[in-house]
Structures are given as C-alpha cells and as structure tokens.
Amino acid sequence: MEIIFKSNTLFSDEFGDFYFNKSDPLGQSSYVFISAIDEIWDKKDSFIVAECGFGIGLNFLNLASRFENTTKTLHYVSIEKYPFSKENLAKIYQKMGVFDKFSKRLIKKYPIFKDGLCRIYFSKNIILDIYFDDVKVALKNLDFKADIWFMDGFSASKNPQMWDLETIFCIKNLMLRDGILRTYSSTKSLKENLKNANFIVDVLKGFGLKREMISAKLIKEDEFKKEIYYSRPLVKKNLKNVLIIGAGVAGLISGFKFKKAGFNVLIAEKESEVATNGSGNLVGALMPLITQKGVSLGKFHVKSFLMAGDFYKKFAKKFIKFSGAKDFAFDEKLIKRYQNSDFVLNLKDHPYPSVFIKNAATIRPKHMCEYFASLLRDEILLNYEFINFKKVDDGYEVSFKNGDILKTDIIIFATGSHSEELFNKGENPKINLDDSVLISSVRGQVTHIKKQINTEFIINAKGYICPSYFDLQIIGATYDRGDYTKFLKDLDDIKNLESIKEFIDKKDIKFIGSKVGFRSYSGDRFPLIGGICDVLWFKKNYSNLLWNKHKTSNLYPKYLENIYINSAHGSRGLGSAVLGAEILLDLVLNRPFCIDKNLVDEVNPARFLIRRLKKGFK
C-alpha cells in the first residue's frame, strides 16, 4: 500500500477514508477498543482478541503494551487485505512517534511473504496472527473462540461488505458466549445486524467529536458448524505431561516446542541413539514444493517452509545455512506448473528453466537432532520401543518392549516410517488406530561423493545435489515404497548419479559411500498431523455422511482423548515437521490455528475415514 497523509493523518486512497482519528489516534484506540479488556481482565489469565482491519497495527501495539511485564497471555488475530510493506510501516511509525519499542519489534518480525495466515511470536506472552486476505475469505478459514472482537475497518459507506450480516454472523461463529464486540461505528444497519446475530447492543458515547459507538455482547453461540466432523478435538485444561514416541526431526522439534510452552516432556526412542532413520542424513534441504497457484498441497508446503525458516533462524550458526536453492523444471509439465505458480521462472537458465528460492536452506539433520537432543537430554529415553497404550483414570499407561510402563496425560506419535505400524500396516503392525489411513514406508538411498560441484546453493532437478559438507557432496534420492531392505544397493547409487548427470562430470566422480533411510508417506502426500479419531464412534454417528454431510444434526466428533500424531512428512519433513509441532500445540492449548483451517483439515488423520464415509463406505 502507498503512504498517503492528508491533514497530517494517514489516508487510504482505496477507500477514500482516514485510518484513524485525525487529532488523537492513540486516544481513539484506547477509548473505543482497548478499554474492552478492562471488563474481563480480572476474570482470566489468557485472552484471545480478534480484529477486522489491522492497518498499521495500532490497536495491537496499544493492547500489547498492556500485557508487557504481566504473566497474562495474549493471542491476537487480525485481518488485513491491503497491507503496508515493512519499509512503509517503519516510515509511518517514525512520523507518528508512538510505541517506538513495540513498533520496531513489529517491523522486525513483520512477514515479507503476505499471503493467508502468518504467525508472529511477538514476545514471551504475546502471539500475533495476521490473515492477509479479504475479510470474508479470512473469517471462513479461521478457527477459534475470541473473548473480544474489534471491528476497525473503514466506514460502512466506503467498505460495506465488512459490516454486512454475513460478516457479522462469521464473527459470531468465532466468539465465545458473552464475548465483547467493539466498534466506533453506530449505524442503524449495524445495530440491526448485531441484534439478528444474537448480540445485545449497547450504544455508548463516542470518542472525541463522535456522538456514538457500539459495545455489543454475544448472548448465544451458533451451535451449527459446517463440516462439523472436521472440528478440533475437545481438550482438557491443565494437562502437563507429554510423552512423544520417536526421536527424529518431528519428535525432537515437537518436544522442544512443548517444553518451551511449559509442558513436562518425555521422548521415547526405540533405538540406542536419536535420528537413526530418515532424520539421520548428514545434509538435507529446506525448500517448498512448487505447485500451481491455488493447490492446497503447495500452499501447505509454502507455509511449512516459511514457518520452519523463521524457527531455524534462531539456530543458524549451529546446523543450518540459508543458501538458497535452484529448482529446475526439467520437462514441459514442470515448466507449465512453475509458470502458473507463485514463483518466478527463469526460462533462460541452463540446463533447464529454473526457479530460485532465496530463503531455502541447507540443513544438517543428524547434527540438528543431536543439538535438540542435548537441550532435551534429561527428557530422552533410548532403547524404548513402543508396544501399546492403555487408558486409565488419570491419563495413559504406555508399555514398551523393555518391560517399562510410563504414565502420561498426552501421547504424540512422531514415529516416522514406523507410523504405518500404528494403523495395522507394514512389516510389523503393532496396533490399529484407524486402518482407513493410507500410509506407507518408502525406502530412500542417498549417495556420498567427493566434492565435485562448487555450488553455494541446493540444486534440485530429477535428483538433488547439496552444497558440500566438508569435502563431501550428497546426492539423492531413491524412492521405493514398501521396500524394507536396509542394505546398500549399487543400483541405487547408479540411479542417483544418473538423476543429476546434467550437472556433474561422471568420469571424475570419486564415490565415498551411501546411506539408507526410510520415510513415511500418506496416500494423498499430506502429512498426518492432529488428533486420532474414535473410529467406532465415527462409523456409528457419521454412517449417513453420504446423504447428510451438510446437515445441522451432525454431532461434534469424538477423538481418542489426548492422542496425537506428527508424521508422514515424506521428503519435506525439515519444513512440515516444524509446522506439525505448532499445529499440535494449537490443538492442545485450544488456541487459534497457525494456518488456514482448510489446510488443517487436509492434514487431519481422520480425513481418510471421512472420505470413505462420504462415499457411503464403512
């Protein structure tokens, strides 16, 4: 958005309206919006506040200052269709001269890639989620129950769709009963829309020269939810003990995040060391899967890539280098896909057209896992092979092959390629959580050669080449579904070298060795992230989903209490495992999701059973 000031006040040329009060924008923010928190401040310790119209973030920064130096937590969700650039935000705040400390922090953390839902960890006790899109799109892809809503868009005469009945009903669906809605507007149509949506409307004195404003309270929540069968699992408060099965990338990052959030974490690993499977590669790549625009799988992996990049930045000198990557479109199908993607395709590159991904990174997965294991040293149990779990009155008892039984409140399966064993599949099926889940183990072999290509960035085509690791270069990788052989195959090394023949001199190759790992893939290529459904309950209560999938009579879904999974990440686990851990935290803490709700549904493990039930199968 372009910066325009009129009468020394920020002005929107798009809507022909000012962003805030001309004489006292901060005073207006405090009077109309921020004062709502005073009504409930003493009643709780954790707050969800949502907003239509982020603008420059004035209301957020004003409210965030209230939470500074307190033990209370704030989760702030805001919607903005026309965002300012980071540079323009800095200029605006410099001119306004308010919240210098907080505005600098916001600008530093403000996302560069503004598409859909973006999460900012603003401080230890404040999370900011900004949804960059039209208000009607955003409201239908959010999932939470807010204590307070701020309606701070441009006036109804300039921006009518933000104030209509459809928008009010969407906001209502995202509010707690007795939730407060505040706005500077007091039009007759808005009052009527709020009353029609089960709000009690109070008309208060407006700020400054404005005669009136509205403070409304929701008296009845909407009981109907579209596709209710995809609703999040119900959670109990004050659960503290988390047992994670598996000490690879997904397990260790989940453990790190849950421990940081205040949980008591234990990680049980079947092997004698961490990261022995696919997570044990010496070098790996963090880069998104490129798809055509609008493809959910591509959106999910771009979100994973961006969130993982932000997460790893804190550890950049330890196991990661943001080297960038070139993704080559080596056939006509890929060229068309990349041309219709959100990335810029260089048609003149050699040997194929390519996309350069600036923030892609080279990661040392084995070293990374060992680093996180060192931070969780007292929480990791080695030689603990999972056998089964049993529900008891105060949680779960989890049994292991060594005879030990551990008690916990929450179980998270981060079992990588062994995850198929949880769904009655694979070489060694253990339990049957849901045999409708399509999941399998895929063998992969990487090849180690003496450094041959002097590249600072990742090269990805039919195969991939990583920047050198000491004097080693790693080439990968093969994909063999259902192959459980652990021994090295000469033929796989030949395949790997053939896959990057355009980039190397095969005559000069000095072969050093290979490594075999196993990845977990789902049938639709999305990971498995979320709660495990109660299969018998789903089959009984959703047996007629073929006919009534949109009916209001559908019941709220039942899940196995406090059982979760973060797995099936395939070859993109360095990104999606981080996002998976964040989604699980959102579920367990019952807070707003970090990505669009429709993408959360795409990774919900119950999706396979729901699809079967929608088709009339059992």
N, C-alpha and C positions, 0 to 999 in steps of 0.2 A: 504493500500500500504506500502511496505517495504521502509525504507530510505536507499538510496544509494548515496554516494558522490564520484565523480571522478574529479580529479584536483580541489578539494575543491568546486565543483559545483554540485547541485542536479541533479541526473541522473535517467532516467526511464529504468529499465531493460526490461519492457514490450515492449517498442518501440525502445530501443537502441538509445536514444537521450537525450540531456540535456533539462531541463525545461526552462532555460533562458540563457542569455549571460553569459559567464564564468567570464569575468572581471568586468562587471558593470550591474547586473540585474535590478537595480532600474533605472539606466540611460536609459537602453533599453526600459523599461516600459514607462517612461515619454516621450521619444522621439517618439516611434512608436505609442503608444496608447493614452496616457493621453492628449497629445497635441491636439487631435481632439476636445476636449471640448472647447478649446480657440476659435475655429471657430464659435461657436454658443452661447458662454457664455453670451453675452450681449443681445441676442435675446429672451430669455425666462427665466422663474424662476423655471421651473420644468423639469427634464430630465429623460428619460428612456435610460439606457445604457445596452446593452446585450453582452454576451461573450460566445464563444466556447472555453472551456479549462480553468476551474477555477484554477486548480493546487493547489498552496498553497494560492491563493487569493492575489497575489502580485499586480496585476492591480487594483483589487477592493480597497485594502488598500491605494494604491497610489492615486486613484481618490477620495476616501472618505476623505482623508486629505485635498483635495481642497475644500470640502464642509463644513469642520469644521468651526464653527464661522461665517457662512453665513446664510441668510434667504432662500437660494435656496434649492430645494429638489432633491434628487437622488433616483431613483428606479433602482437597479442594478440586472440584471438577468443573471445567469451564469450556464453553463452546465459542468458536470464532471462525467465521467464514472468510474474513478479509484480514489476515494477519499482517502486522508490520514485520519488516526484516529486523534482524538483530541490530544492525547498524542504525536504522531509523529509531528503534526503541531507545537506544543509547542517546541519540540526539534529543528526543522528546523529553526524557527524564533529566537530561542536563539542563534543558531550558526551564522545566518546571521546578527543579531543585527540591524534590521531595523524595523521601525514602532512599537516600543515597546508598546506604549499606545494602539494603534489600534489593534495590533496583539493579545494582551492579551484580549481585548474586544471580538474579533472574536472567539478566542479559548473558552472563557467562554460561548458564545452563540451558538457555533457550534453544530449542531444536532448530537445526538447519533444514532438515527434511520435514516439511509441514504437510503431512497427509494423514488424515484419520487421527487416531488416538495416540498421543505421545505422553510419556510419563517423565516427570522430573522429581528426583529426590531433593527437595529444596533445603531441608535441614533434618536433624535427627528426628524431629517430631512432626514434620510437615511434608506431605506429598502433594504435588500439583500434577493433575492430568488435564491436558488441553486437547480438545477434539476439534481439529481443523476441517470444518465442512459446514454445509448448510444445517441450520438448526433442526429441521425436520429429519434429515438423514441421521444426524448425530443422536438425537433423542431416541430413535428406534434401534440404535446399536450400543446403547449404554445399559448397564445393569447394576443398580444399587438402590438403596433407600436413603434419601437425604434427610437430614434434620432441618436444613434451611435451603431455600432456593432464592437466588437473586435474579430478577428479570431486569436486565440493564441494557436492552437493545435500544436502537434508535426509535423515535416516536412512532406510534401506530399509523399515523398518516404517511410516514415515509417508509415504514417497514411493516406492513400489515400482517404478513404471514407469521411473524414472531409472536403475535398477540391473539391469533385466532383460536377457535375452540379446539381444533385438532392439536395444536401445540400445548394448550393448557392441559388437555387430557394426557398427553405424553409426559408432561412434567408431573402430573398427579401420579402416574404409574411409577415414578422414580422418587416418591416421597413416603416417609413414614407417616402413620396416623399421628395427628397433632403437629405435623411438620409445619414450618412457617414459610410463607412466601412473601417477599418484599419487592416493591417496585415504586418508582417515582410516579408512574402513570396512574391516572384515576378516571379513565374514560368509562362511559356508560357501558359500552360493549364489553370491556374487560371485566367489569364488575359482574355482568350477567354471565359471561363465560366461566368465571371462577365459581359462581354460585351453582351453575349447571354441572360443574365438576366436583361438587360436594365440599366446597370451601366455605367457611364463614368469613365474610369480608368486613374488615374494619377500615373506615376512611379516617386517616389521621391528617394532622396539619402538615403541609408540605414544607420543604426546605426553602429558606430564603423567601423569595417573592412568589414561590409556587404555592397555590392555595391548598392543594390536597395531595396525598399519596395513599397507597394501599398497603396494609398489612393483613394477610389472609392466613387462615389456619385450616388444614385438611382434617375433616371430621370422619371420613370413611375412605379406606383404601379400596382400590379396584381389585376384586377377587379373581377376575379372569385375566389370564396371561396367554398370549398367542404362543403356540408350541410349548405349552407348559411342561411337556415331557423333557425338554432340554433345560429346565430350571436347575440352578445350582443345588448341591446337596445341603440339607439343613445341618447346621453345626452347633455344637455346644460351646459355651463360653468357658474361659479359664482352663482349657486343656494345655498342658505344658510339656508333656513328654512325647517326643517324636522318635520313632525307630525307622531308619532308612535301610532298605535292603539293597546293597550294591555300592561299591566304592570306585566307580568310574566317574566320568565327567558329570553326568546328570546327578549321581548320588552325592558327590562331594560338593558341587555347587548348591544343590538343594540344602545340604547340611550347613554350609556356610551361611546361606541366606536365612534359614530358620533359626540358627543360633544367634545371628545378629538381631533377629526380630524378638529375641528373648526366650526362645524355647530351649528346653533341655534335649539335646540331640545325641543319639547313638547311631552309628553306622556299622552294619554287619556285612562283612565281605567274605565270600566263600573261599577265596584264595589266600595265599600267605603274604601277599602284598597288594597294594592298590593298583588300579589301572593295568590289569593284565590282558584285557581283551582289546576291543577297538579303540579304547581310550589310551592305549599304551603306545601309540605311534610316536616316533621321535619328532616328526613335524607334521602339521596339518594346516588346513586353510579355513579361514573365516570369510565367507563370501555368500551373497544371496543366490537363490535360484531365480533365474530370469525367466519370466513368463510374459505372455501378452498382458496388456492392461486389463484390469478388472478380474483377473483369475485369482480365486481365493488362495490357492496354494502359493502363488507368487507373492501375494500380499502378506501372507503369514511369514514367509521366509525373509522378506524385506524387514518386517517388524522384528523378527528374531535377530537378524543381522545388526540392526540399529541398536536394539536394546543390549545385545551382547557386547557390541563395540563400546558403548557407554560404560558397561560393567567392567570390562577388561582394562579400560584406560587407567584405572587406579593401580594396575599391576604391570604397566607397560614395560618396565625395565627388567621384570622378573622372568617372563616367559612368552612375551608377545611383541611383535613388531608390526606396526601399521604400514605395511609395504606396498599396498595396492595390489590389484590383480587385473590381468587381461583375460577376458572370457571370449574365445574365438568362436564365431559362427561358421562351422566347417561344412555346412550343407545348406541347400536352399530353404529347407524347412526352418532351420535355426535363424537364417537371415530374416525371413518373414516374421518370425516370433520376436526377434530382437528389435526389428524396425517398429513393431507395434507395442513395445514395452515402454517403461518409464525411463529407460536408459538411452544414451546417445550412441548410435552405431557408427563406427569409423569404417566406411566401405573401402577405403584406400589402404588399409593395413595389410601386412603380409605375414604369413601366407594366406590368411583369411580375414574377412571383415571382423572387427572386434569391438567390444565394449570395455572401457577402462573403468574399474570400480575403485575409486580413490581411497576409500576407507577400509578396504579389505585388509586382512591381517594374516601374517604367518605366525602360527602358534606352535609351541612345543607341548603337546597334550600330556605326555608322560611326566614331563617336568612340572607342568601346571597342576596335575593331580597330586603329585608329591608335595607341591607347595601348599595346596589347600589341606592335604592330609596333615602337614606339620602344624597348621593352625587349629586343626581338629584332633590333635594327637591323642588326647585323653578320651575322645569320643568314638574312636575307631576300634572295632573288634575284628581281628583277622582269623581265618580258618573257621568262619561261622557260615555254614551252608544252610540256607533256609529250607525247612521241610513243610511247615504248615502253621496256621494260627487258629486260635480259639477265642471266641467272645466270652468274657467274664464280666461280672457286675461292674467292676471299676475300670474296664478297658479291654485289653487283649493280652493273651499269653501266646508268645511266638516261640515255636520249637525249632531246634537246629540239629543237624546231623551229629554234632559232637555231644549231644545229650542235654545241652543247656536250654533253659526256658527263660525268656526275657519278658518282662511286663512293660506295657506302654499304653498311651492314650491314642496315638495316631501311628499308622503304618504307611510308609511311602515306598512303593516298589520302583527302584531305579536299576533294574536288572539287565538292561541292555539286550543282547541277543538271547539271553536265557528267559526273557519275558514270555516267549511263546509257551514255556512250561507252565505258566500260571493260567493258561487258557486251554489246557488239555491238548497241547500240541508239542511237536518237536521230538527229539531223541529220548528225552527223559521227562515226560509230563508229571508234574507234581500235584497240582490242584486244578480245579475247573471254575474259575471266576466267571467266565462267560464264553462258551465255545462258539458264539456267533462272531466274536472278534477275529478279524482276518489279520494275522500276524505271523511272520516267519523270520528265521535266521538266514542271513546272507553272508557267505564267506568272501573275504577280500584279501588279496595279497598285494603288498607294495614292494617295490624293487629299490635297492640301495646301490647307487653307482658313485664312483669318484667324481667330484665336481667337474662338470663339463661346460655348463652354460653359465655365463656371468650375468645373472638376472637378479635385480633387486626386488622384483615383484613376482607373484604367482602367475604361472602360465596354465590356462585351462582350455583344453580342446577335446579331442577324443579321450585323452588321458590328461593328467596334470603333472607339472613339474614345480617343485617348491624351490625357493631360494636356498642356497647352500647352508648346511648345518655343519659347522667346522669345515671339513674337506669332503663332506658327503652331500649328495643330492638325492632326493626321494621322488620316485615316480610311481604313480598309481592310477587306478587300482582296478582289480578284477571284481566282478560281481557274479557269485554263484549261489543262487537260492537253494536251500536245502542240502548244501554240501557241508558236512561237519568234519572233514578231514583237516587235521592240524599240521600235517607235514607240508613242507615247501614243495612247490611244483615248478619245474624248469619251464614248462609250457606257459605258466602264468607270467613269468619274467619276460618271456618272448612276447607275449601279448602286450604287456605294459610298455616295452620298448617300441613295439610296432605302433602303439597308440599315440606316441609323440615323435614319430620318425621325422616329421617336417621340421623339428626344432633342434635335432641333435645329429651328430656325425656318428653313425652306428659303428663305423670301423674303429673309432678311437675310444670306445666305451670300456671302462675298467669296472667290472662287476665286483661288488663288495659283499652283498648279501640280500636277504629278503625278510619280510615279516608277515605272518598271517594274523588276521583279526576277524572278528565276527560282528556284524551289525544287525540291528533289528529294524525290520520294515513292516509297515502296515499295508493292507491291501489297497488303500487309496493314497498312500505316500504321506499322509499327515501323521504326525506323532500321536501317541496315546498320552494325553495329559488331562488329569481330572479324577473325579471320584469313580468308584466301581459300583455299577447299578446292582440292585437286588433283582436278579434275573427272573426268579419265580414271580415276584410281585409285578414286574413289568409285563410278563407274559399274561398274567391273570387280568390286570387292570387296563392294559392297553391292547387287548386282544382284537378289538374292533377299530384299530387305528386306521385301517384302510378306508373306513367309512366316516369316522368322526374325528379326524386329526385336528380339525379347527373348532370343535365344539367346546362350549364353556363347561361342560360336565366332566371333562377330563380332570383326574386327580393330580395333586402335586406328586412328583416322582419320589420313590424311595430308593435310597442308596445304602450300600453296606456302610455302616457308621464309621466315619473317620478312616476309611481305607482309600488310598490314592495311588496314582501311578504317574511316572515321568519317564517315558521310554519310547521306543520305536522311532528314534531320531534319524535313522539311516546314516548317510554320509554328511549330514548337515548338523550334527549334534553339538558342535562347538558354538553354534548360534542358538538352535532351538531348545537345547537343554537349559540354557540360562532363562529364556522366556518361560519354559515349562516350570522352573522353580518359582518364578514370580507369579504365575497363574495359580500354582498350588497355595502360595501364601495368600493370594487374594481370596481363594476359597476358604481356607482355614480361618482367616481373620474376618471373613464376611465383609470385605471391603470392595470398592469398585474394581472392575477388571482393568488390567493394564492394556488390553487390546479390545478391538470391537467384539461385541457379544457374538456376532455371527461367526467369527473366527474361533472363539472359544467353543462354540457348538461343533465346529469342524474337527476339533481335536478331542472332543468328549468321547471317552471309550464306549459309551452306550450307543454311539451313532450307528454301529453295525446292527445291533438288535433293533433299534428304532426303525431303520430302513427295512429290515425284514418284516416287522410288524405293519409298517405302512403298505407293504405289498401283500399283506394277508397271510404271510408265513408265520409259523410259531418258532 
